[in-house]
Amino acid sequence: MARVTEHTAIHRTLSSASRTIVAQVWRVFAGRLRTGGSLGRYSVNQVMLKQARQPDLHRKNATQLEKMVAAGRLAARCLSWIVRQVTPGMTTDEIHELQMQFAREHGVTPAPLDYRGFPKSICTSLNEVVCHGIPGTRKLVEGDIIGVDVTLIVEGYHGDTATTVPVGDVAPEVMRLLERTLECQRRGIEAVRPGARIGDIGAAIQSTVEPDGYSVVRDFVGHGIGRRFHEPPEIPHYGKAGRGRRLLPGMTFTVEPMINAGTWETRILDDDWTAITADGSLSAQYEHTVAVTEDGVRVLTVQNETGAWEPPGRWSPAGWID
């Protein structure tokens, strides 16, 4: 497996930060106990958990959510505009140029550009590429599939969305992968509501695709988002219902399952960014940024006014019923 650096870990689990917080809190209170100090009415475990969890909430107020709605809607428009122009013969670098054009025309910033050294404004993931593909001179050919991942910064807030589309005509089994990946993303978002658990999202995704023989990538996860591109909580696309952090109104994060036709395992290329399937099988991904509301979920990276789910980039397979 190719080496993994910090640059390739932007969607990887953030649990090391939580472990660090717990370790720091433990050192403080262990020292207090050794010197005869008191923890008041809290047990060590209660204090550790209370302190470790607080930084992970990142709940947004009404004003912040409105800014995220604006960022998400513009990102949705951008993604839809770009994927309508995907055609055999164009290079992935031309997709980068389309992203740059859109950003200039709307006075916004493409978040991936120079993010931890990423060299382009957009991620383009071809065929066996799971995520973080770097645009270049590779020309699209009939039968390819390409993932296009857009993130814009609008007035300081991020909107993050992605789709996978066919290049011209593709084989029926390839279209089936796209259909099931899109469906599992929809069902994962349906599981989002106040009081639900993060594990409910992953369980919904797994139960949709694994019976069909597909696998859910474990190495990369969804993430909290707001003023920062990546923030807690992490959102695995696998899990058990009823497990994990409880979802609360004001939380904002991405749901972006990466589904492989073969093994779920991945490896990183020597550019330290591009993640591909370990067995060379095809991979597909669909992503939305969502907000937990008082009574359910609002999808932020859509063009409709209500925040109802729609296919990312407004692309879906012919005849697909949502």
C-alpha positions as CSV (number, residue, x, y, z in Angstrom):
1,M,0.0,0.0,0.0
2,A,1.2,3.5,-0.8
3,R,2.2,5.6,2.1
4,V,-0.5,7.8,3.7
5,T,0.4,11.3,4.8
6,E,-1.7,14.0,6.5
7,H,-2.6,15.3,3.0
8,T,-4.5,12.2,2.2
9,A,-6.4,12.1,5.4
10,I,-9.0,15.0,5.0
11,H,-11.9,12.6,5.2
12,R,-10.3,10.0,7.4
13,T,-11.5,9.6,11.0
14,L,-10.9,12.4,13.4
15,S,-10.9,10.1,16.5
16,S,-7.3,10.8,17.3
17,A,-8.2,14.3,18.3
18,S,-10.9,13.0,20.7
19,R,-8.4,10.6,22.2
20,T,-6.0,13.4,22.7
21,I,-8.6,15.4,24.6
22,V,-9.5,12.5,26.8
23,A,-5.8,11.9,27.6
24,Q,-5.3,15.5,28.5
25,V,-8.4,15.6,30.7
26,W,-7.3,12.3,32.4
27,R,-3.8,13.7,33.2
28,V,-5.3,16.8,34.8
29,F,-7.7,14.9,37.0
30,A,-5.4,12.0,37.8
31,G,-3.0,14.5,39.1
32,R,-5.7,16.1,41.2
33,L,-6.7,12.8,42.7
34,R,-3.0,12.0,43.5
35,T,-2.7,15.3,45.4
36,G,-6.0,14.8,47.3
37,G,-8.0,17.2,45.2
38,S,-11.8,16.8,44.6
39,L,-13.7,16.3,41.4
40,G,-16.9,17.7,43.0
41,R,-20.1,15.9,42.1
42,Y,-18.6,14.4,38.8
43,S,-16.9,11.1,38.5
44,V,-13.7,10.9,36.5
45,N,-15.5,9.2,33.6
46,Q,-18.3,11.9,33.6
47,V,-15.8,14.7,33.5
48,M,-13.7,13.1,30.8
49,L,-16.7,12.4,28.6
50,K,-18.2,15.9,29.2
51,Q,-14.9,17.6,28.3
52,A,-14.0,15.3,25.4
53,R,-17.4,15.7,23.7
54,Q,-17.9,19.4,24.0
55,P,-15.5,20.4,21.2
56,D,-17.1,18.0,18.8
57,L,-20.6,19.5,18.6
58,H,-20.2,22.5,16.2
59,R,-23.9,23.2,16.2
60,K,-25.0,26.1,14.1
61,N,-27.5,28.8,15.0
62,A,-30.1,30.2,12.6
63,T,-27.9,32.9,11.1
64,Q,-25.1,30.4,10.5
65,L,-27.4,27.9,8.9
66,E,-28.7,30.5,6.5
67,K,-25.2,31.1,5.4
68,M,-24.7,27.4,4.9
69,V,-27.9,27.2,2.9
70,A,-26.5,29.9,0.6
71,A,-23.1,28.1,0.3
72,G,-24.8,24.8,-0.3
73,R,-27.2,26.1,-3.0
74,L,-24.3,27.7,-4.9
75,A,-22.2,24.5,-4.7
76,A,-25.2,22.6,-6.0
77,R,-25.6,24.9,-9.0
78,C,-21.9,24.7,-9.7
79,L,-21.9,20.9,-9.6
80,S,-24.9,20.6,-11.9
81,W,-23.4,23.2,-14.3
82,I,-20.1,21.2,-14.5
83,V,-21.5,17.7,-14.9
84,R,-23.8,18.8,-17.8
85,Q,-20.6,19.6,-19.7
86,V,-18.9,16.2,-19.1
87,T,-18.3,14.5,-22.4
88,P,-15.9,12.1,-24.0
89,G,-12.7,13.7,-25.2
90,M,-12.4,16.4,-22.5
91,T,-9.6,16.2,-19.9
92,T,-10.1,16.2,-16.2
93,D,-8.0,19.4,-16.1
94,E,-10.8,21.1,-18.2
95,I,-13.2,20.2,-15.4
96,H,-10.8,22.1,-13.0
97,E,-10.9,25.1,-15.4
98,L,-14.7,25.0,-15.4
99,Q,-14.6,25.1,-11.6
100,M,-12.2,28.1,-11.7
101,Q,-14.5,29.9,-14.2
102,F,-17.6,29.4,-12.0
103,A,-15.7,30.6,-8.9
104,R,-14.5,33.7,-10.7
105,E,-17.9,34.6,-12.1
106,H,-19.5,34.2,-8.7
107,G,-16.8,35.8,-6.6
108,V,-16.3,32.7,-4.4
109,T,-13.4,30.4,-3.5
110,P,-13.0,26.7,-4.4
111,A,-12.1,25.2,-1.1
112,P,-9.8,22.3,-2.4
113,L,-7.4,24.7,-4.1
114,D,-4.2,24.7,-2.0
115,Y,-6.0,22.9,0.9
116,R,-3.1,21.2,2.7
117,G,-1.3,21.3,-0.6
118,F,-4.0,20.0,-2.9
119,P,-3.0,21.4,-6.3
120,K,-6.4,21.9,-8.0
121,S,-9.8,23.4,-7.4
122,I,-11.9,20.3,-7.6
123,C,-11.6,16.5,-7.2
124,T,-12.1,14.3,-10.3
125,S,-12.2,10.6,-9.5
126,L,-12.2,8.3,-12.5
127,N,-13.3,4.6,-12.5
128,E,-11.3,2.9,-9.8
129,V,-10.5,6.2,-8.0
130,V,-12.4,6.3,-4.8
131,C,-11.8,10.0,-3.9
132,H,-9.3,12.9,-4.1
133,G,-8.4,12.4,-7.7
134,I,-6.3,15.3,-9.1
135,P,-7.3,16.8,-12.4
136,G,-4.8,16.4,-15.2
137,T,-4.3,15.5,-18.8
138,R,-6.2,12.3,-18.8
139,K,-9.0,12.4,-21.5
140,L,-12.4,11.0,-20.7
141,V,-13.5,8.1,-22.9
142,E,-16.8,6.5,-23.6
143,G,-17.6,4.0,-20.8
144,D,-15.7,5.8,-18.1
145,I,-17.4,7.0,-14.9
146,I,-16.2,10.1,-13.2
147,G,-16.8,11.5,-9.7
148,V,-16.9,15.3,-9.5
149,D,-16.5,16.8,-6.0
150,V,-17.2,20.5,-5.6
151,T,-16.7,22.5,-2.4
152,L,-17.2,26.3,-2.4
153,I,-16.5,28.8,0.3
154,V,-19.3,31.4,0.3
155,E,-19.0,34.3,2.8
156,G,-16.9,32.1,5.0
157,Y,-19.0,29.0,4.9
158,H,-18.5,25.7,3.0
159,G,-20.9,23.9,0.7
160,D,-19.6,20.4,-0.2
161,T,-21.3,18.1,-2.8
162,A,-20.3,15.4,-5.2
163,T,-21.8,13.1,-7.9
164,T,-20.6,10.3,-10.1
165,V,-21.7,10.3,-13.7
166,P,-21.2,8.1,-16.8
167,V,-19.2,9.4,-19.7
168,G,-21.4,8.5,-22.7
169,D,-22.8,5.0,-22.6
170,V,-21.7,2.6,-19.9
171,A,-22.3,-1.1,-19.3
172,P,-25.5,-2.1,-17.5
173,E,-23.5,-3.4,-14.5
174,V,-21.7,0.0,-14.2
175,M,-25.0,1.9,-14.3
176,R,-26.3,-0.5,-11.6
177,L,-23.4,0.5,-9.3
178,L,-24.3,4.2,-9.8
179,E,-28.0,3.5,-9.1
180,R,-27.4,1.6,-5.9
181,T,-24.8,4.1,-4.6
182,L,-27.3,7.0,-5.2
183,E,-30.0,5.1,-3.5
184,C,-27.9,4.3,-0.4
185,Q,-26.9,8.0,-0.1
186,R,-30.6,8.9,-0.1
187,R,-31.4,6.3,2.5
188,G,-28.5,7.4,4.7
189,I,-29.8,11.0,4.7
190,E,-33.3,9.7,5.4
191,A,-31.9,8.3,8.7
192,V,-30.9,11.8,9.9
193,R,-33.2,13.3,12.5
194,P,-32.8,14.7,16.0
195,G,-32.3,12.0,18.5
196,A,-31.1,9.5,15.9
197,R,-27.5,8.1,16.1
198,I,-24.7,8.4,13.7
199,G,-24.7,4.6,13.4
200,D,-28.2,4.8,12.0
201,I,-26.8,6.5,8.9
202,G,-24.1,3.9,8.2
203,A,-26.6,1.0,8.9
204,A,-29.0,2.4,6.3
205,I,-26.2,2.7,3.7
206,Q,-24.8,-0.8,4.4
207,S,-28.2,-2.5,4.3
208,T,-28.9,-0.9,0.9
209,V,-25.8,-1.9,-1.0
210,E,-24.2,-4.9,0.7
211,P,-27.0,-7.4,-0.2
212,D,-26.2,-6.6,-3.9
213,G,-22.5,-7.5,-3.4
214,Y,-21.1,-4.0,-3.1
215,S,-18.8,-2.9,-0.4
216,V,-18.7,0.3,1.7
217,V,-15.4,2.1,2.0
218,R,-14.1,2.3,5.6
219,D,-11.0,4.4,5.1
220,F,-12.8,7.7,4.3
221,V,-15.8,9.1,6.0
222,G,-18.2,12.0,6.0
223,H,-17.4,15.0,8.2
224,G,-18.7,18.0,10.0
225,I,-18.5,21.2,8.0
226,G,-19.1,24.9,8.5
227,R,-16.6,27.7,8.6
228,R,-14.0,24.9,8.5
229,F,-13.8,22.5,5.6
230,H,-13.5,19.5,7.9
231,E,-14.6,19.4,11.5
232,P,-16.1,16.9,13.9
233,P,-18.2,14.8,14.0
234,E,-17.0,12.1,11.7
235,I,-19.8,10.2,9.8
236,P,-18.8,6.7,8.9
237,H,-20.9,5.1,6.1
238,Y,-21.0,1.8,7.9
239,G,-22.2,1.1,11.4
240,K,-24.9,-0.4,13.6
241,A,-28.3,1.3,14.2
242,G,-28.6,2.8,17.6
243,R,-24.8,3.3,18.1
244,G,-22.7,6.4,18.0
245,R,-23.2,10.0,18.9
246,R,-26.8,11.3,19.1
247,L,-27.7,13.8,16.4
248,L,-28.8,17.2,17.7
249,P,-30.4,20.2,15.9
250,G,-27.9,22.5,14.4
251,M,-25.3,19.8,13.6
252,T,-24.1,20.1,10.0
253,F,-22.1,17.4,8.2
254,T,-21.7,15.5,4.9
255,V,-23.2,12.2,3.9
256,E,-21.0,10.9,1.1
257,P,-20.8,7.1,0.8
258,M,-18.1,5.7,-1.4
259,I,-19.2,2.3,-2.7
260,N,-17.0,-0.2,-4.5
261,A,-17.9,-3.0,-6.9
262,G,-15.2,-5.2,-5.2
263,T,-13.3,-4.9,-1.9
264,W,-13.9,-2.0,0.4
265,E,-10.1,-1.6,0.9
266,T,-8.2,1.3,-0.7
267,R,-4.6,2.4,-1.3
268,I,-3.1,5.8,-1.9
269,L,-1.0,6.6,-5.0
270,D,2.4,8.3,-4.8
271,D,0.8,11.8,-5.2
272,D,-0.3,11.3,-1.6
273,W,-3.9,12.2,-2.5
274,T,-5.5,9.9,-5.0
275,A,-7.2,6.9,-3.3
276,I,-8.1,3.9,-5.5
277,T,-9.7,0.6,-4.8
278,A,-7.2,-2.0,-3.7
279,D,-8.4,-4.5,-6.3
280,G,-8.9,-2.1,-9.2
281,S,-12.7,-2.4,-9.1
282,L,-15.0,0.6,-9.9
283,S,-16.0,3.0,-7.2
284,A,-18.9,5.5,-7.0
285,Q,-19.8,8.3,-4.6
286,Y,-22.6,10.8,-4.0
287,E,-22.4,13.6,-1.4
288,H,-24.6,16.2,0.2
289,T,-24.1,18.6,3.1
290,V,-27.0,18.3,5.5
291,A,-28.2,20.0,8.7
292,V,-30.1,18.4,11.5
293,T,-33.3,20.4,12.2
294,E,-35.8,20.4,15.0
295,D,-38.0,18.0,13.2
296,G,-35.8,16.2,10.7
297,V,-33.1,17.0,8.2
298,R,-32.5,19.7,5.6
299,V,-30.3,19.0,2.7
300,L,-28.2,22.1,2.1
301,T,-26.5,21.3,-1.3
302,V,-29.7,21.3,-3.4
303,Q,-31.3,23.8,-5.7
304,N,-34.9,23.5,-4.4
305,E,-36.1,26.0,-1.8
306,T,-37.3,23.4,0.8
307,G,-34.1,21.5,1.4
308,A,-35.7,18.2,0.2
309,W,-33.3,15.6,-1.1
310,E,-32.5,15.6,-4.8
311,P,-29.8,13.8,-6.6
312,P,-26.4,15.6,-6.2
313,G,-25.8,17.7,-9.3
314,R,-29.3,16.8,-10.4
315,W,-28.0,13.8,-12.2
316,S,-29.7,10.4,-11.9
317,P,-29.8,7.3,-14.1
318,A,-32.5,7.3,-16.8
319,G,-35.7,5.8,-15.4
320,W,-34.4,6.1,-11.8
321,I,-37.3,6.7,-9.4
322,D,-36.6,8.6,-6.2
